[in-house]
Amino acid sequence: MFDEDGSLDPVLKFSLYAILTLAAGKMLWEWLTEDVSRWITVDLWGLIADHPWWTGLIVAIGLSVLLLLGRLLSFLLGADIYVGQQDTFADPSDDSADPDVLTFKMKQLSAMSATGFEQACTDLLARDGFRSPRRVGGAEDLGVDVTARDDEDRLLILQCKQYQNPVASGHVQKFNGTARLHHGADLPIMIALNSFTQPAVGFAQHHQLILMGRPELKKWAHGQHLYDVLGIQTTTW
């Protein structure tokens, strides 16, 4: 019923909104096809006078329907187009989250473009205090999407994969061929929205590449420091 971010499942939410919308539409149609003046002056006034509690309940339901319709329009039309840190997708339902700390829901990361996903990772690095975080991904990026340095001047090279399926070993092998040899990474980190295949995990362990799958990405996106999530030791914090 609820997704991994603690929100109502989008399909269930859409179905609920659709049912409420159809019910409201049917009520509106029946109202419009009646003698409106008689309905207002006779029937409605009589209903209010005879059933004040039912009237209050109907008014409350009507207001709720209007609110749900607004949320439905926002859900259908409001795509998560992330362009920078000024667009902060903090989860307002999380009472433990600091509203001033940049966080993302997993469904928001899923809805972003590939460029937006890379920018979100860049801004999360900035949130965690890394120096000079920069998105450099592009057609000729040679395996690097984001760069940054930590307080010990170690170079982080991130490759961000927003694939719908787990990232296969071939992509990890290509990253291994460029992250250290070409870019001089001290910490080569590959991020996958939907995790990695087992052969990819085995290859990364053998070559000491750092993989961040979906569970780790969720912790990072929800506010934990990158090094806490990955278990990386540092002497400066």
C-alpha positions in Angstrom: 0.0 0.0 0.0 2.8 2.4 0.9 6.0 2.8 -1.2 9.6 2.8 0.2 9.4 6.6 1.0 6.4 6.0 3.2 3.9 7.6 0.7 0.7 6.0 -0.6 1.4 3.8 -3.6 1.0 6.0 -6.7 -1.2 3.5 -8.5 -3.5 3.2 -5.5 -3.4 6.9 -5.0 -4.4 7.5 -8.7 -7.2 4.9 -8.4 -8.6 6.6 -5.3 -8.5 10.0 -6.9 -10.1 8.7 -10.1 -13.0 7.1 -8.1 -13.6 10.4 -6.2 -13.4 12.4 -9.4 -16.0 10.2 -11.1 -18.3 10.4 -8.1 -18.0 14.1 -7.9 -18.6 14.4 -11.7 -21.7 12.2 -11.4 -23.1 14.4 -8.6 -22.3 17.6 -10.5 -24.1 16.2 -13.7 -27.2 15.2 -11.7 -27.2 18.6 -10.1 -26.9 20.4 -13.4 -29.7 18.4 -15.1 -32.2 19.2 -12.3 -34.3 22.3 -11.9 -31.5 24.3 -10.2 -33.7 27.1 -8.8 -36.2 24.7 -7.2 -33.3 22.5 -5.9 -31.8 25.5 -4.2 -34.9 27.2 -2.8 -36.9 24.1 -1.8 -34.9 20.9 -1.7 -31.6 22.2 -0.5 -33.1 24.5 2.1 -35.3 21.8 3.4 -32.4 19.4 3.6 -30.4 21.9 5.6 -33.2 22.6 7.9 -34.1 19.0 8.5 -30.6 17.4 8.5 -28.0 19.9 9.8 -25.5 17.2 10.7 -25.8 15.5 7.3 -25.4 18.9 5.6 -22.2 19.5 7.5 -20.9 16.1 6.5 -21.7 16.7 2.8 -20.0 20.1 2.9 -16.9 18.5 4.4 -16.9 15.8 1.8 -17.2 18.3 -0.9 -14.3 20.3 0.3 -12.2 17.1 0.6 -13.1 16.2 -3.0 -12.0 19.6 -4.2 -8.7 19.2 -2.3 -8.2 15.8 -3.8 -8.9 17.1 -7.3 -6.2 19.7 -6.8 -3.8 17.0 -5.6 -4.7 14.9 -8.6 -3.9 17.7 -11.0 -0.6 18.3 -9.3 0.2 14.6 -9.4 -0.6 14.3 -13.1 1.0 17.6 -14.3 3.8 18.2 -11.8 6.8 16.3 -13.2 9.9 16.4 -11.1 12.2 18.5 -13.3 15.2 19.0 -11.1 17.7 21.7 -12.2 19.5 22.7 -9.1 19.7 22.9 -5.3 17.2 25.8 -5.2 14.5 23.1 -5.9 14.6 21.2 -2.6 12.5 18.1 -2.5 12.4 17.6 1.3 9.8 15.1 2.6 7.4 17.2 4.7 5.9 14.1 6.2 9.2 13.1 7.8 9.2 14.8 11.2 12.8 13.8 11.9 14.1 15.5 8.8 15.6 19.0 9.1 13.6 21.1 6.6 16.8 23.0 5.8 18.7 19.9 4.7 18.4 18.8 1.1 16.7 15.5 0.7 15.0 13.5 -2.0 12.3 10.8 -2.2 13.2 7.8 -4.3 10.3 8.4 -6.6 11.5 11.9 -7.2 14.9 10.6 -8.2 13.2 8.1 -10.5 11.2 10.8 -12.2 14.2 13.1 -13.0 16.0 13.2 -16.3 19.4 11.6 -16.4 20.9 15.1 -16.2 18.7 16.0 -13.3 19.7 12.8 -11.5 23.4 13.7 -11.9 22.7 17.2 -10.6 20.9 15.8 -7.6 23.9 13.7 -6.8 26.1 16.8 -7.2 23.9 18.8 -4.8 23.9 16.0 -2.2 27.7 16.1 -2.3 27.5 19.8 -1.6 25.1 19.2 1.2 27.6 16.8 2.8 30.4 19.4 2.7 32.5 18.1 -0.2 34.6 20.7 -2.0 34.0 21.8 -5.6 31.2 19.3 -6.5 30.7 19.6 -10.2 28.5 17.8 -12.8 30.5 17.0 -15.9 28.5 14.2 -17.4 27.9 14.2 -21.2 28.3 12.3 -24.4 32.1 12.3 -24.1 32.5 12.1 -20.3 34.6 9.0 -20.3 32.9 7.5 -17.4 32.7 10.5 -15.1 29.4 12.3 -14.3 30.3 14.1 -11.1 33.6 15.2 -9.4 34.3 16.5 -6.0 37.0 16.5 -3.3 36.8 15.7 0.4 38.5 17.5 3.2 41.6 15.2 2.8 41.8 16.3 -0.8 40.8 12.9 -2.1 39.2 13.0 -5.6 35.7 11.5 -5.9 34.7 10.4 -9.3 31.0 9.5 -9.5 29.2 7.7 -12.4 25.4 7.9 -12.0 23.2 5.3 -13.6 19.4 6.0 -13.6 18.6 2.7 -15.4 15.3 1.0 -14.7 17.1 -2.4 -14.5 20.1 -3.3 -12.4 23.4 -2.2 -13.9 25.3 -5.0 -15.5 29.0 -5.9 -15.2 30.0 -4.4 -18.5 29.2 -0.9 -17.3 31.2 -1.4 -14.2 34.1 -2.8 -16.2 34.1 0.4 -18.4 34.0 2.6 -15.3 37.0 0.6 -13.9 39.0 1.3 -17.0 38.7 5.1 -16.8 38.0 6.1 -13.2 41.5 5.7 -11.8 43.7 5.4 -15.0 42.2 8.3 -16.9 40.6 10.6 -14.2 42.9 9.8 -11.3 40.1 8.9 -8.9 41.0 8.3 -5.2 37.4 7.1 -4.6 35.7 5.8 -7.7 32.0 5.5 -6.9 29.3 4.1 -9.2 25.7 4.9 -8.2 22.7 2.9 -9.6 19.1 3.9 -9.0 18.1 0.2 -9.2 21.2 -1.5 -7.9 23.6 -3.9 -9.7 23.7 -7.4 -11.0 25.6 -9.9 -8.9 28.4 -10.2 -11.5 28.8 -6.5 -11.4 29.1 -6.6 -7.6 31.7 -9.3 -7.8 33.8 -7.4 -10.4 33.6 -4.2 -8.3 34.8 -6.0 -5.2 37.7 -7.6 -7.0 38.8 -4.2 -8.4 38.0 -2.1 -5.3 35.3 0.0 -6.9 32.7 1.5 -4.6 29.1 0.7 -5.6 26.1 2.5 -4.2 22.9 0.5 -4.9 19.3 1.5 -4.2 19.3 0.9 -0.4 22.5 3.0 0.0 21.2 5.7 -2.4 17.9 5.9 -0.4 19.9 6.5 2.9 22.0 9.2 1.2 19.0 10.8 -0.4 17.1 10.8 2.9 19.8 12.8 4.7 22.7 10.5 5.8 26.3 11.6 4.9 27.8 9.8 2.0 30.7 8.4 4.0 28.4 7.2 6.7 26.4 5.3 4.1 29.4 3.8 2.4 31.4 3.2 5.6 34.4 5.3 4.3 36.7 6.4 7.1 38.1 9.9 7.3 40.1 11.8 9.9 38.5 15.2 9.4 35.0 14.6 10.7 
